[in-house]
Amino acid sequence: MNSNLCFKRQYFELCIRIIYTMDRPHLPFTGLRAFEVSARQGSFTQAAVELCVSQAAVSHQVIGLEAALGVTLFNRTPKGLMLTDEGQALLPVLTQSFDSIGSVLDRFMGGRYKETINVGVVTTFAAGWLIENLPSFSRLHPGIDVRVSTNNNKVDLSKEGLDMAIRFGDGSWTGLEAVPLVETPLTPMCAPEIAERLQHPAALHEEVLLRSYRNSEWPAWFEMAGERCPDIRGPLFDSSIAIADMAEASVGVALLPARMFSRRVNLGRLVQPYQHEITTGRYWLTFPKGKVISPAMTMFEDWIRTEIRTL
């Protein structure tokens, strides 16, 4: 370890000891906040705008903090504020602490404490079932805020700050626990005018077959139907939603999970011409192995496992 790193580490430890050994009633919260904002903004003037106080007040608070700690946190230069080594050691601790406080306070919006669950969801499942059913969960558990972010079935829970993820597959993902939710077999679906031509699976040889990046799906379906699979060419789609849109626009025939597109079927925009279906996987609720499961996560899991049975 070089001398500069040793120096920074020593001051980092010094700052932490100073802050955490102070009596809580005497912690200089106003000064700490003024310093953190000034460091992010790079000037007392911009910090004053964010904090809605005067520039002189911000400067006074920072000077007071420096006096309390016995260190200099900023070098004042013509180009603005420059953090000293002591300031660089203190800033990330404060930023993380204020972010954590803000995250908790956000849960009290509307005069009620809310626990937040961040859930990543493959787009097909989100659009086909989850979004329209979430209001029932909110009615049962008004104190839990479920924040949904969609993906194309490729998601990294830790990097994306997610508590749980709903994805499609065989349930085998490294480092994850997987709770089975529902099977959604695949079947050909198309616009009504195309369906009129599809009296037998062999008729698909004359149609454009829309395909996903999973190349084995159409061959598996034709094998199930007892027909030879034609040579399938054309663009690859990484979203069932996009494939369904193309099928609805009469571009071709799509292999889709019919349960996820029941709304379009009920509206007459998509038709399922055959009863043949293949199962290539199912939807799973996943979360990191060893993760502490909060009561809110347990409630969400119990709710979705119960409600999905009616799909």
PEVEN-V574772 format. One record per residue. RES is the residue in one small letter. OMEGA is omega in degrees with one decimal (none if undefined). NEAR is the number of other ideal C-beta (glycine too) atoms within 10 Angstrom. Layout:
# PEVEN-V574772
res=[RES,RES]
omega=[OMEGA,OMEGA]
near=[NEAR,NEAR]
This chain:
# PEVEN-V574772
res=[m,n,s,n,l,c,f,k,r,q,y,f,e,l,c,i,r,i,i,y,t,m,d,r,p,h,l,p,f,t,g,l,r,a,f,e,v,s,a,r,q,g,s,f,t,q,a,a,v,e,l,c,v,s,q,a,a,v,s,h,q,v,i,g,l,e,a,a,l,g,v,t,l,f,n,r,t,p,k,g,l,m,l,t,d,e,g,q,a,l,l,p,v,l,t,q,s,f,d,s,i,g,s,v,l,d,r,f,m,g,g,r,y,k,e,t,i,n,v,g,v,v,t,t,f,a,a,g,w,l,i,e,n,l,p,s,f,s,r,l,h,p,g,i,d,v,r,v,s,t,n,n,n,k,v,d,l,s,k,e,g,l,d,m,a,i,r,f,g,d,g,s,w,t,g,l,e,a,v,p,l,v,e,t,p,l,t,p,m,c,a,p,e,i,a,e,r,l,q,h,p,a,a,l,h,e,e,v,l,l,r,s,y,r,n,s,e,w,p,a,w,f,e,m,a,g,e,r,c,p,d,i,r,g,p,l,f,d,s,s,i,a,i,a,d,m,a,e,a,s,v,g,v,a,l,l,p,a,r,m,f,s,r,r,v,n,l,g,r,l,v,q,p,y,q,h,e,i,t,t,g,r,y,w,l,t,f,p,k,g,k,v,i,s,p,a,m,t,m,f,e,d,w,i,r,t,e,i,r,t,l]
omega=[-177.4,-173.8,-179.4,178.8,178.1,-179.9,-179.0,-178.9,-179.9,180.0,176.0,-179.4,178.0,179.9,-179.5,179.5,-179.5,-177.0,-172.8,175.5,175.0,172.0,-175.9,179.3,-176.3,176.4,-177.3,-174.2,-178.4,178.3,178.2,179.5,179.3,178.6,-176.6,-179.7,179.6,179.7,179.3,-175.7,179.3,177.9,176.8,-178.3,179.3,177.1,179.1,178.0,-178.9,-175.8,179.1,175.3,179.3,177.8,-179.6,-179.9,179.1,-180.0,-179.9,-179.4,179.9,177.6,177.2,179.1,178.7,179.3,-179.3,-178.5,-178.3,179.5,173.6,-176.5,-179.9,161.6,179.9,-178.3,177.2,-179.2,179.3,-178.8,176.7,-179.3,169.4,176.4,178.0,178.1,178.6,178.3,-175.9,-171.9,-176.5,177.9,-180.0,-179.6,179.1,-179.1,179.5,176.9,179.9,178.1,179.8,179.8,179.1,-179.2,177.6,-177.2,-179.5,-179.6,179.7,177.7,-179.1,178.2,178.0,171.3,-175.7,172.0,176.3,-174.0,172.4,-174.2,174.2,-168.7,-178.0,-179.2,-179.9,-177.8,-174.4,-177.4,-166.9,-173.0,-177.2,-179.8,-178.5,178.5,179.3,175.8,-179.6,177.8,179.3,-174.9,-176.9,-179.6,-178.9,179.4,179.5,179.0,-174.3,170.4,-175.2,179.4,-179.2,177.9,174.8,-172.9,175.7,-172.6,-175.3,-178.1,-176.4,176.4,-177.6,174.5,-176.4,175.5,174.0,-177.3,-177.8,177.1,-177.3,178.3,-177.3,176.8,-176.6,176.2,-177.4,166.7,-177.5,178.5,-178.1,179.0,-175.4,171.1,177.1,-177.4,179.7,178.4,177.5,176.8,-175.6,176.2,-177.5,-177.6,175.8,-179.2,179.3,-179.4,-170.7,179.7,-178.2,179.6,179.7,-180.0,179.1,178.5,-178.0,-176.4,171.6,-179.5,179.7,-172.2,174.6,178.8,176.3,-170.7,-175.3,-171.3,-179.3,177.0,179.5,-179.9,179.4,176.4,177.2,-177.8,179.1,-179.0,175.9,178.5,178.9,175.2,-173.7,179.3,179.0,-176.1,175.0,178.5,177.0,-179.4,175.6,178.3,179.9,178.9,179.4,178.0,179.4,178.7,179.9,179.6,177.6,176.5,-179.2,-179.6,-177.4,173.2,-169.3,170.9,-172.1,-178.9,-178.0,-177.3,-178.8,179.5,179.3,177.3,-179.4,178.5,178.4,-178.3,175.6,-179.4,173.7,-172.6,-177.8,177.2,-178.6,178.9,174.3,177.4,-178.7,-178.6,177.8,175.1,-177.3,169.6,-173.5,174.9,-175.6,175.2,179.1,179.9,174.6,-177.0,-179.0,175.6,-180.0,177.8,178.2,179.1,179.2,178.5,-179.7,-178.5,-174.4,178.5,177.3,-174.9,-175.0,179.0,-178.5,-178.0,none]
near=[6,6,7,9,9,10,13,14,12,12,18,17,11,16,20,13,10,14,17,10,7,13,6,7,5,8,13,17,11,17,21,21,17,25,27,20,22,28,22,13,18,15,15,24,14,17,26,20,13,12,18,6,15,12,14,10,15,27,18,16,24,25,15,15,20,18,11,16,20,9,18,13,24,21,11,12,8,4,8,15,20,13,17,15,16,21,22,15,22,27,18,12,16,18,14,10,13,14,9,10,10,9,10,10,9,11,15,10,10,8,5,9,10,15,15,15,19,16,23,24,25,26,17,23,24,21,19,25,24,21,13,11,14,18,9,11,17,12,8,11,18,11,12,20,16,21,12,14,14,19,18,16,20,9,19,11,20,9,7,12,11,21,20,24,25,24,23,20,15,10,16,8,17,5,10,17,16,18,15,12,22,17,14,25,17,24,21,27,27,27,20,13,9,21,17,11,13,18,9,10,18,14,15,25,13,9,15,18,20,26,19,19,11,16,10,10,17,22,14,16,24,21,12,17,20,9,16,11,15,15,6,14,8,12,9,11,18,13,18,26,19,16,24,24,15,20,26,18,10,13,16,18,25,27,23,28,26,18,18,24,24,15,13,19,14,9,9,9,16,22,18,17,21,17,7,17,18,18,12,18,16,17,29,22,21,22,19,16,11,7,14,6,12,14,10,18,19,10,17,21,17,11,18,24,14,9,16,18,9,6,15]
